Amino acid sequence: MIRIGMVNYINTAPIYEVWKERTMPAEWAMVEGQPSQLNTMLANDQIDMGFVSSYAYAVQPERYQILADLSISATGPVGSVFLFSHHPPEELDGRLVRLTAQSDTSIRLVKIILEEFYKVKPRYETGEVYGPAVQKDKVSAVLAIGDDALRLRVEKQYPLHLDLGEVWHKRTGLPFVFSVCAVRESFLHEQPEAARAIREALVDCRQQGHLQMADICERVARRIPMDCEACSQYLMGIEHDLSAVKLRALERFFQYMIDRGEVPASALPLKIFQ
């Protein structure tokens, strides 16, 4: 059995909804989870490949390769990775910011944005960022991603919504790659042709999914819930390729983390499996 990790947010719907409609080889088992869960599963050899946080690759680059032309990324606003705040970002120095535990990449990105771009040093804690209990906590801002972020946008509980993909793009001129599709080196050694076939199937699903966007939005919008027009606008801003400029963006992000001592220098150069 080949175990493939798939992020269980609607941002993967243009790939995953098509995948579910197709008859795939019986030994290809899809495993759903939040990004941080899939990161742990890949690190523990509980899945063989899958969409994981970009950070998960960078922190253990000797163990993985990146499947070519697959990502969860955005050029400008991403629409589902936000710092929701009661204060402007330049006023968050010393204030408490709660971070979702669902994405290792977004945690590193928000720290780069606040500390490197806005030159502030908040206090951080990790915990729940959506739900009734959060309203009673004395936090100045929360980092939320995925479906939680979409719900917080709709509910408008915070006056300021900082889209991290948009801030990164304005400061660097580059897209941001939130997730890559990584594969274990040990699996590649054993089954390179299977890895290549799965990569090609995922790319084909992605291409077909963009042709079926209206139907896919109709299916997934109610999960948030949001109307189909808003869902379509959101999903059209999510990109799933890994072009040359996105590879440069990934290198820029990794270099920030290397300079900050968060990942080893061996995270670069990138290792890409075609």
C-alpha positions in Angstrom: 0.0 0.0 0.0 1.3 3.5 -1.0 0.1 6.1 1.5 -0.4 9.6 0.0 -1.1 12.6 2.3 -3.8 15.1 1.3 -4.6 18.4 3.1 -8.2 18.2 4.2 -9.0 21.9 3.6 -11.0 23.1 0.6 -7.8 24.7 -0.8 -6.9 21.3 -2.2 -10.3 20.7 -3.8 -9.2 21.5 -7.4 -7.0 18.5 -7.1 -8.7 16.2 -4.6 -12.3 16.4 -5.9 -11.1 15.2 -9.3 -9.0 12.5 -7.7 -12.0 11.2 -5.8 -14.0 10.8 -9.0 -11.4 8.7 -10.7 -10.5 5.0 -10.4 -7.0 4.9 -9.1 -4.8 1.8 -8.5 -6.1 0.0 -5.4 -2.7 0.2 -3.7 -2.8 4.1 -3.7 -4.3 5.0 -0.4 -5.1 8.7 0.3 -4.7 9.9 3.9 -6.4 13.1 4.9 -5.1 15.5 7.6 -4.2 19.0 8.6 -0.8 20.2 7.4 0.9 19.7 10.8 -0.6 16.2 11.1 0.7 15.3 7.6 4.1 16.7 8.5 4.3 14.4 11.5 3.1 11.4 9.6 5.7 11.9 6.9 8.5 12.3 9.5 7.3 9.1 11.2 7.1 7.1 7.9 3.3 6.8 8.3 2.8 8.2 4.8 5.2 7.8 1.8 4.5 11.2 0.2 2.0 14.0 0.3 1.3 17.7 0.7 3.1 18.9 3.7 4.2 22.3 5.0 7.2 23.7 3.1 8.9 24.0 6.5 8.6 20.2 7.0 10.8 19.7 3.9 13.3 22.3 5.0 13.8 21.1 8.5 14.8 17.5 7.3 15.9 18.0 3.7 18.1 14.9 3.8 15.0 12.7 4.1 12.9 14.0 1.3 12.6 15.3 -2.3 10.0 17.7 -3.7 7.7 16.4 -6.4 7.9 18.7 -9.4 5.1 21.1 -10.4 2.9 20.6 -7.3 2.3 23.0 -4.4 -0.3 24.9 -2.5 0.8 28.5 -3.2 -0.4 32.0 -4.1 0.9 35.0 -6.0 -0.4 37.8 -3.8 -3.4 37.3 -1.5 -4.0 33.7 -0.5 -7.3 34.3 1.2 -6.9 31.6 4.0 -3.7 32.5 5.9 -4.3 35.5 8.0 -3.1 37.4 11.0 -6.4 38.6 12.6 -5.7 41.4 14.9 -7.1 44.1 17.2 -4.0 46.3 16.5 -2.0 47.3 13.5 1.0 44.9 13.0 3.5 47.7 13.9 1.8 48.0 17.3 2.1 44.3 18.3 5.5 44.6 19.9 5.3 42.8 23.3 1.6 41.9 22.8 0.3 38.3 22.8 -0.2 36.6 19.5 -1.8 33.2 19.4 -0.6 30.8 16.7 -2.6 28.0 15.2 -0.9 24.6 15.6 -2.2 23.5 12.2 0.7 24.8 10.0 4.4 24.9 10.7 5.0 27.0 7.5 2.5 29.8 8.4 4.0 30.1 11.9 7.5 30.7 10.5 6.0 33.1 7.9 4.1 35.2 10.4 7.2 35.5 12.5 9.3 36.6 9.5 6.7 39.2 8.6 6.3 40.6 12.1 10.0 40.5 13.1 11.8 41.1 9.8 9.3 43.3 7.9 7.5 45.2 10.7 10.4 45.0 13.2 8.3 44.0 16.2 8.7 41.2 18.7 5.4 40.0 20.0 4.9 37.3 22.6 3.7 34.0 21.1 1.7 31.1 22.3 0.2 28.2 20.4 -3.4 27.1 20.8 -7.0 27.3 19.6 -7.7 30.3 17.3 -11.3 29.7 16.5 -14.3 29.1 18.7 -16.2 30.6 21.6 -13.4 30.1 24.2 -11.0 32.3 22.1 -13.2 35.3 22.6 -12.6 35.3 26.3 -8.8 35.1 26.0 -6.7 38.2 26.2 -4.9 37.9 22.9 -4.1 40.8 20.6 -4.0 38.8 17.4 -4.4 35.2 16.1 -2.8 33.4 13.2 -5.4 31.2 11.5 -5.2 29.2 8.3 -7.4 27.1 6.1 -11.1 26.7 6.9 -10.7 28.4 10.3 -9.4 31.5 8.6 -12.2 31.5 6.0 -14.8 31.3 8.9 -13.1 34.1 10.8 -13.2 36.3 7.7 -16.9 35.7 7.3 -17.6 36.3 11.0 -15.5 39.5 11.2 -14.5 39.1 14.8 -11.3 41.1 14.3 -11.1 44.6 12.8 -7.8 43.9 11.0 -7.1 41.1 8.6 -3.5 40.7 7.4 -3.2 38.3 4.4 0.3 36.8 4.8 0.6 35.9 1.2 -0.2 39.4 0.2 2.3 40.9 2.6 5.1 38.5 1.4 4.4 39.4 -2.2 4.4 43.1 -1.6 7.8 42.9 0.3 9.6 40.4 -2.0 7.8 40.6 -5.3 7.5 36.8 -5.2 4.7 34.2 -4.7 4.6 32.2 -1.5 4.7 28.4 -1.4 2.8 27.3 1.7 2.9 23.6 0.9 5.0 21.2 -1.2 4.3 17.6 -2.2 7.3 15.8 -0.6 8.3 12.2 -1.0 10.5 10.1 1.3 14.0 9.4 -0.1 13.7 5.8 1.1 10.4 5.3 -0.9 12.0 6.8 -4.0 14.8 4.3 -3.7 12.3 1.5 -3.6 9.6 2.7 -6.0 10.6 5.6 -8.2 8.2 4.7 -11.0 5.2 4.6 -8.6 6.2 8.0 -7.3 6.4 9.3 -10.8 3.0 7.8 -11.7 1.4 9.4 -8.6 2.9 12.8 -9.4 1.6 12.6 -13.0 -1.8 11.7 -11.7 -1.9 14.6 -9.3 -0.8 17.0 -12.0 -3.5 15.7 -14.3 -6.1 16.1 -11.6 -5.0 19.7 -11.0 -5.3 20.5 -14.7 -8.7 19.0 -14.9 -9.8 20.6 -11.7 -9.3 24.1 -12.9 -11.7 23.3 -15.8 -14.3 22.1 -13.4 -14.0 24.9 -10.9 -17.7 26.0 -10.9 -18.8 22.4 -10.1 -16.1 22.0 -7.4 -17.1 25.2 -5.7 -20.7 24.1 -5.7 -19.6 20.9 -3.8 -17.2 22.4 -1.2 -18.5 25.9 -0.4 -21.0 24.6 2.2 -18.2 23.1 4.3 -17.3 26.6 5.5 -20.1 27.7 4.8 -19.7 30.4 2.2 -21.5 31.2 -1.0 -20.4 29.7 -4.3 -19.2 33.1 -5.7 -16.9 33.7 -2.7 -15.7 30.1 -2.8 -14.9 30.5 -6.5 -13.0 33.7 -6.0 -11.0 32.1 -3.2 -10.1 28.9 -5.1 -9.1 30.9 -8.2 -6.5 32.6 -6.0 -5.0 29.3 -4.9 -2.3 27.9 -7.1 -1.1 24.3 -7.3 1.9 24.5 -9.6 5.6 24.9 -8.8 7.0 27.1 -11.5 10.5 28.5 -11.7 9.5 31.7 -9.9 7.9 29.7 -7.1 11.1 27.7 -6.7 12.9 31.1 -6.3 10.3 32.1 -3.8 10.8 28.8 -1.9 14.5 29.5 -1.8 14.0 33.0 -0.5 11.8 31.7 2.3 14.2 28.9 3.2 17.1 31.4 3.2 15.2 33.5 5.8 14.7 30.5 8.0 18.4 29.4 7.6 19.5 32.9 8.6 17.2 32.8 11.6 18.6 29.4 12.7 15.2 27.6 12.2 16.3 25.1 9.5 19.7 23.7 8.5 21.8 25.2 5.7 21.3 21.9 3.8 17.7 23.0 3.0 19.3 24.6 -0.1 19.7 23.7 -2.9 16.3 22.2 -3.4 16.0 18.6 -4.4 13.2 18.2 -7.1 11.9 14.8 -8.3 10.6 15.0 -11.9 
